[in-house]
Amino acid sequence: MSLENITNKLFTILTTLILIFYLGSANCQDNSGIAKISGKIEHPNSNKVLIRGKNYRKEIKLNEKGEFSDTLKISNGEYSFYDYSESTTIYLEVGFNLFITLDTKEFDETINYSGIGNQPNNFLASYYLFKEKNTIDFKSYKEMSNQEYFYKELKIFEESNALLNSMEIINENFIVNQEKVLLIDHLNNLINKMGKDYFLNKTTSFITQYMDKKIDDINFNDQSLLSISSLSKFINSYFSIGLVADNISCLNIYNSELSKQQKKDVLTTLKRGISFYNLEDLESYYTTLRKLITDNNIFSAVEQKYQKILNLQKGNPSPSFNYSDTSGQNISLKSLKGKLVYIDVWATWCGPCKAQIPYLKELEEKYRTREIAFVSMSIDKPKDAPKWKKMIQDKELSGIQIMADNAWGSSFVNEYVIEGIPRFILLDRNGNIINANAPRPATFNKGSYILNDAIEELLLMNL
């Protein structure tokens, strides 16, 4: 064989080896592959289950015995297992072969995993029950001092880690990731409760030092952290609260460490602070957004919303309305002059709105001889007017029933910056604002609704 032939052959072999190495490396970088999942559901709520994750969705049919089985092409990580009534988080890796059993009558209490990958998932099931058991009710949460909450939350955090360690999980990737998840959730809880005081140096030295140390150890661009879904919640809470508090350290991290998308998400969170539900800090959020948004075209939407809210302060004239009732006759705010006007902005598709109806009817009956106009303003789409009229008839709704002319796009809805319903508004006898975000007819107390004392007090105060 000539030297030239030998050289060409060696070159061909070398090229082939390089190609094989390259393809092998590319395959190593792609962690997607097959996992198997099967199981049996007692008392199924549907004839299928759904596995869903980021950019992933797979329905699996159940047979007549409630059994299911399928293979999934997935990437390693957390997914949701949904039976079309309830859902839970499951952890999947390439090569897992999970068998799931559960009884939907006690979904969380009975779900159990066996097979390859069972340990991480049985931890997640146990951890969910642990969190449910240790949930702090809203009233207690609001009444807790920073110090009381801190030690309660610290205890929960330590017990969460102890639970993780007790499960004898051999999957090191899951353990490391879950430790980060527990930490991020822990810090998010602390920031949401006492973040304002923390950034204003009003927490105790021990709490401040503890939070400083934990947060300083976080690299917001750590790729392994970015896969944790709760990280974005923590970033949005941490930076929105810190920036509003005008904390210099927080601003420096925001400018130097956050990605363009992370900054965009923080700004979106801050924009939500321009709201009726945040009147106490409205000015601070506005000022913060003015500093961060240098593009006047982008800021103009913030400015308009801010000015609308300022125009809806107590004593200012209310935006008007002139909408038709069920008979087609128009009812205007001007026609109700001389009465207090209590407006319920609602829709037939809104569950929380419908939950208020019995108590609104009770309130109407209680004050039917007083000078109060009870106005229920539907923001259903105009095409759904028959459905609206039918519900009025079926539920025997009283008061003044009107429908806004353009659903969410109606002028009254826009002028009152209504972004969620039900929304209640109270006006005085001259059509001036008493409360642009008035108390609801019912309040939730100890697991059930009761008539709300706050709205009765407000009505009596202004009659």
C-alpha positions in Angstrom: 0.0 0.0 0.0 1.4 3.4 -1.0 2.2 6.1 1.6 -0.6 8.2 0.1 -3.2 5.4 0.5 -2.1 4.9 4.1 -2.4 8.6 4.8 -5.9 8.8 3.2 -7.0 5.7 5.2 -5.7 7.1 8.5 -7.5 10.5 7.7 -10.8 8.6 7.1 -10.5 6.7 10.4 -9.6 9.8 12.3 -12.5 11.8 10.8 -14.9 8.9 11.7 -13.7 8.8 15.3 -14.1 12.6 15.6 -17.7 12.3 14.2 -18.5 9.5 16.6 -17.1 11.5 19.6 -19.1 14.6 18.6 -22.3 12.6 18.2 -21.7 11.0 21.6 -21.1 14.3 23.2 -24.2 15.8 21.7 -26.2 12.8 23.0 -24.8 13.3 26.5 -25.9 16.9 26.6 -29.5 15.9 25.8 -31.0 14.4 29.0 -34.4 13.6 27.4 -35.4 10.0 27.1 -38.0 7.4 28.2 -39.6 7.0 31.6 -42.4 4.5 32.2 -45.5 5.2 34.3 -48.4 3.0 35.3 -50.9 2.6 38.1 -54.4 2.1 39.4 -56.9 4.6 40.6 -59.8 3.8 42.8 -63.0 5.9 42.2 -61.5 7.7 39.2 -62.8 11.2 38.4 -62.2 10.8 34.7 -61.4 8.2 32.1 -57.8 9.6 31.8 -55.0 11.2 33.6 -52.7 14.0 32.5 -48.9 14.4 32.9 -47.9 18.0 32.3 -44.7 20.1 32.7 -42.9 22.9 31.0 -43.7 22.6 27.3 -45.0 19.0 28.0 -48.4 17.5 28.0 -49.4 13.8 27.8 -52.9 12.3 28.4 -53.1 8.6 29.4 -56.3 6.7 29.1 -57.7 4.6 32.0 -59.3 1.2 31.4 -62.6 0.1 33.0 -60.6 -1.0 36.1 -59.0 2.5 36.6 -55.7 1.1 35.4 -53.3 3.0 33.1 -49.8 2.6 31.6 -47.6 4.5 29.1 -44.1 5.5 28.2 -43.1 9.2 28.4 -40.4 11.0 26.5 -39.3 13.4 29.2 -36.4 15.5 30.5 -35.5 15.0 34.2 -37.5 17.2 36.5 -40.9 17.9 38.2 -44.2 17.3 36.5 -47.9 17.5 37.5 -50.0 14.4 37.7 -53.7 15.4 37.3 -56.8 13.3 37.4 -59.0 16.2 36.1 -60.1 16.9 39.7 -57.0 17.0 41.8 -53.3 17.1 41.1 -50.0 16.4 42.7 -46.3 17.0 41.9 -44.3 14.0 40.7 -40.6 13.8 39.9 -39.5 12.0 36.7 -36.1 10.9 35.4 -35.1 9.0 32.3 -35.2 5.3 33.2 -37.8 5.6 35.9 -40.5 2.9 36.0 -43.2 4.2 38.4 -46.3 2.5 39.6 -48.9 4.8 41.2 -51.9 3.8 43.4 -54.4 6.2 44.9 -58.0 6.5 46.0 -59.5 9.8 44.8 -61.8 10.0 47.9 -58.6 10.7 49.9 -56.2 11.7 47.1 -53.3 13.1 49.0 -53.5 10.7 51.9 -53.5 7.5 49.8 -51.2 8.3 46.8 -48.3 5.9 46.9 -45.4 5.1 44.5 -43.5 1.9 43.9 -40.9 0.8 41.3 -37.9 2.6 40.0 -38.0 6.3 41.2 -40.4 5.6 44.1 -38.3 7.2 46.8 -38.3 10.9 45.6 -42.0 10.7 44.8 -43.0 9.2 48.2 -41.0 12.1 49.8 -43.0 14.6 47.7 -46.3 12.9 48.8 -45.2 13.0 52.5 -43.9 16.6 52.2 -47.3 17.8 50.8 -49.1 16.4 53.8 -46.5 17.9 56.1 -47.0 21.3 54.5 -50.8 21.0 54.8 -50.5 20.1 58.4 -48.3 23.1 59.1 -50.2 25.7 57.2 -50.8 28.8 59.2 -54.3 30.2 58.9 -54.6 33.7 57.5 -55.8 35.3 60.7 -52.9 33.9 62.8 -50.5 34.8 60.0 -51.6 38.5 60.0 -51.5 38.7 63.8 -48.0 37.1 64.2 -45.1 39.3 65.0 -42.0 39.0 62.8 -40.2 37.2 65.6 -43.1 34.7 66.2 -43.4 34.0 62.5 -39.6 33.6 62.0 -39.2 30.9 64.6 -42.3 29.1 63.4 -41.1 29.2 59.8 -37.5 28.2 60.9 -38.9 25.1 62.7 -40.9 24.1 59.6 -37.8 24.6 57.4 -35.7 22.4 59.7 -38.4 19.7 60.0 -38.7 19.7 56.2 -35.0 19.0 55.8 -35.3 16.3 58.5 -38.1 14.7 56.5 -36.0 14.7 53.4 -33.1 13.1 55.2 -35.3 10.5 56.8 -36.5 9.1 53.5 -33.1 7.4 52.7 -33.3 8.6 49.1 -30.4 7.3 47.0 -31.0 9.8 44.1 -28.3 12.4 44.8 -29.5 14.8 42.1 -33.0 14.9 43.6 -31.7 15.5 47.1 -29.4 18.4 46.1 -32.2 20.0 44.1 -34.8 19.5 46.8 -32.6 21.1 49.4 -32.5 24.1 47.2 -36.2 24.1 46.7 -36.8 23.9 50.5 -34.4 26.9 51.0 -36.0 29.0 48.3 -39.5 28.4 49.6 -38.3 29.1 53.1 -36.7 32.5 52.1 -39.8 33.4 50.0 -42.0 32.8 53.0 -39.8 35.1 55.2 -39.5 37.8 52.6 -43.3 37.9 52.0 -44.0 38.2 55.7 -41.3 40.6 56.9 -39.5 41.8 53.8 -40.4 45.4 54.2 -39.1 45.5 57.8 -36.0 43.5 56.8 -35.0 46.0 54.0 -35.7 48.9 56.4 -33.5 47.3 59.1 -36.4 46.9 61.4 -36.0 43.2 62.1 -34.0 41.9 65.0 -30.2 41.6 64.5 -30.5 37.8 64.6 -33.2 37.6 61.9 -31.3 40.2 59.8 -28.0 38.3 60.0 -29.7 35.0 59.3 -31.5 36.3 56.2 -28.3 38.1 55.0 -26.3 34.9 55.2 -28.9 32.8 53.4 -29.5 35.3 50.6 -25.8 36.2 50.1 -25.2 32.5 49.3 -27.6 32.6 46.4 -26.3 33.1 42.9 -29.4 34.3 41.0 -27.8 33.1 37.7 -27.0 29.6 39.0 -28.4 27.3 36.2 -29.4 24.6 38.7 -31.5 27.2 40.6 -33.2 28.3 37.4 -35.0 25.0 37.1 -36.7 25.6 40.4 -40.2 27.0 39.7 -40.4 28.8 43.0 -37.2 30.8 42.3 -39.0 33.3 40.1 -41.6 33.9 42.9 -38.8 34.5 45.4 -36.9 36.8 43.0 -40.1 38.8 42.2 -40.9 39.1 46.0 -37.4 39.9 47.1 -36.6 42.6 44.5 -40.0 44.2 44.4 -40.1 44.6 48.2 -36.4 45.6 48.3 -36.6 48.1 45.5 -39.7 49.8 46.9 -37.9 50.1 50.2 -35.1 51.9 48.3 -32.5 49.4 49.5 -29.2 50.1 47.8 -27.8 46.6 48.0 -30.9 45.2 46.4 -30.7 47.7 43.6 -27.1 46.9 42.9 -27.9 43.1 42.7 -30.8 43.9 40.5 -28.6 45.9 38.1 -25.6 43.5 38.1 -26.9 40.0 38.5 -30.4 39.6 37.1 -31.0 38.6 33.5 -33.1 40.7 31.2 -36.1 38.4 31.6 -35.8 38.4 35.4 -35.8 42.2 35.4 -38.9 42.1 33.2 -40.6 39.8 35.6 -39.7 42.0 38.6 -41.1 45.1 36.8 -44.3 43.1 36.1 -44.6 42.4 39.8 -44.0 46.0 40.7 -46.7 47.2 38.2 -49.2 45.0 40.1 -48.5 47.3 43.1 -50.3 50.1 41.2 -53.6 48.8 42.6 -56.5 49.5 44.9 -55.3 46.6 47.0 -52.1 48.5 47.7 -53.2 52.0 48.5 -50.9 52.3 51.5 -47.7 51.8 49.3 -49.1 53.1 46.0 -46.9 56.2 46.0 -43.7 54.1 46.8 -44.4 51.7 44.0 -45.1 54.5 41.5 -41.8 56.2 42.5 -39.8 53.0 42.2 -41.2 52.2 38.7 -40.4 55.8 37.6 -36.8 55.2 38.5 -36.5 51.8 36.8 -38.5 52.5 33.6 -36.6 55.0 31.5 -38.7 54.5 28.4 -41.5 57.0 28.6 -43.7 55.1 26.2 -43.6 52.1 28.4 -44.1 54.1 31.6 -47.2 55.9 30.2 -49.4 52.9 31.0 -48.2 53.0 34.6 -48.8 56.7 34.7 -52.4 56.4 33.4 -53.3 53.7 35.8 -51.8 55.6 38.7 -53.7 58.8 37.8 -57.0 56.8 37.5 -56.6 55.4 41.0 -55.8 58.9 42.4 -59.0 60.1 40.8 -61.0 57.5 42.7 -60.2 58.8 46.2 -62.9 59.3 48.8 -65.1 62.4 48.1 -64.3 62.6 44.3 -67.2 62.3 41.8 -67.7 58.8 40.6 -67.3 57.8 37.0 -70.8 57.4 35.7 -72.7 54.6 34.0 -75.8 54.3 31.8 -76.5 50.6 31.1 -79.6 48.7 30.3 -81.5 46.4 32.6 -83.2 43.1 31.8 -86.1 44.9 30.1 -83.8 47.0 27.9 -84.4 50.2 29.8 -81.3 52.2 30.6 -80.4 53.0 34.2 -77.9 55.8 34.9 -76.0 56.7 38.0 -77.6 60.2 37.8 -81.1 58.6 38.1 -80.1 57.2 41.5 -79.2 60.6 43.1 -80.5 61.0 46.6 -79.6 57.4 47.6 -76.5 55.6 48.7 -75.4 53.4 45.8 -73.8 50.0 46.5 -72.5 48.5 43.3 -71.6 44.9 42.7 -69.5 44.3 39.6 -69.9 40.6 38.8 -70.4 38.0 36.0 -72.3 34.8 35.7 -69.1 32.7 35.2 -67.5 34.1 38.4 -67.6 31.6 41.2 -66.5 34.0 44.0 -69.2 36.5 42.7 -71.9 33.8 43.0 -70.8 33.0 46.5 -71.6 36.5 47.5 -75.1 36.5 46.1 -77.0 35.0 49.1 -75.4 37.6 51.4 -76.1 40.4 49.0 -79.7 39.4 49.0 -79.7 39.2 52.8 -78.2 42.7 52.9 -80.8 44.0 50.4 -83.6 42.6 52.5 -82.2 44.0 55.7 -82.0 47.6 54.3 -84.9 47.5 51.8 -86.7 50.4 53.6 -83.6 52.6 53.7 -82.4 55.0 51.0 -79.9 52.5 49.4 -79.8 51.5 45.7 -78.3 48.0 45.3 -76.9 47.8 41.8 -75.6 44.6 40.3 -73.6 45.3 37.2 -72.8 42.3 35.0 -69.7 42.4 32.9 -70.7 39.3 30.9 -70.1 39.5 27.2 -73.1 41.1 25.4 -73.7 37.8 23.6 -74.3 36.1 27.0 -77.2 38.4 27.9 -79.7 35.4 27.7 -77.5 33.5 30.2 -77.4 36.6 32.5 -81.2 37.0 32.4 -81.7 33.4 33.1 -79.5 33.5 36.2 -81.3 36.5 37.5 -84.6 34.6 37.1 -83.3 31.3 38.5 -81.7 32.9 41.5 -84.5 35.4 42.0 -82.0 38.3 42.1 -83.5 41.6 43.3 -82.1 45.1 43.3 -81.2 46.9 40.1 -79.8 44.4 37.5 -77.8 46.0 34.6 -75.3 44.8 32.1 -72.2 46.8 31.1 -72.1 47.5 27.4 -68.7 45.9 26.6 -67.7 43.5 29.3 -64.1 44.2 30.6 -63.8 46.9 27.9 -66.7 49.0 29.4 -65.9 52.5 30.3 -67.0 52.1 34.0 -64.8 49.0 34.4 -61.8 50.9 32.9 -62.4 54.1 34.9 -62.6 52.1 38.1 -59.5 50.1 37.2 -61.4 46.8 37.8 -59.0 43.9 37.2 -60.8 41.2 39.2 -64.3 40.5 40.4 -66.4 40.6 42.4 -65.7 44.3 43.1 -67.9 46.4 45.3 -68.2 50.2 45.2 -70.1 52.5 47.6 -71.2 56.0 46.5 -72.9 58.7 48.5 -76.3 60.4 47.8 -74.6 62.8 45.4 -72.7 60.2 43.4 -69.4 60.9 45.1 -67.1 58.1 46.1 -67.2 56.7 49.7 -65.2 53.6 48.9 -64.0 52.6 45.5 -63.1 49.1 46.8 -65.9 48.6 49.4 -66.3 45.6 51.7 -68.1 42.6 50.3 -71.5 41.5 51.6 -69.9 38.3 53.1 -66.6 37.6 54.7 -65.0 34.2 55.1 -64.6 33.1 58.7 -63.7 29.7 60.2 -64.4 27.8 57.1 -67.7 29.4 56.0 -69.2 32.7 54.8 -71.0 35.1 57.2 -72.6 38.5 56.7 -69.8 41.1 56.8 -70.0 43.6 59.7 -67.7 46.0 57.8 -70.1 46.8 55.1 -73.0 47.2 57.5 -71.0 49.7 59.6 -70.1 51.6 56.4 -73.7 51.8 55.2 -75.0 52.9 58.6 -72.3 55.5 58.9 -73.3 57.1 55.7 -77.1 56.8 55.8 
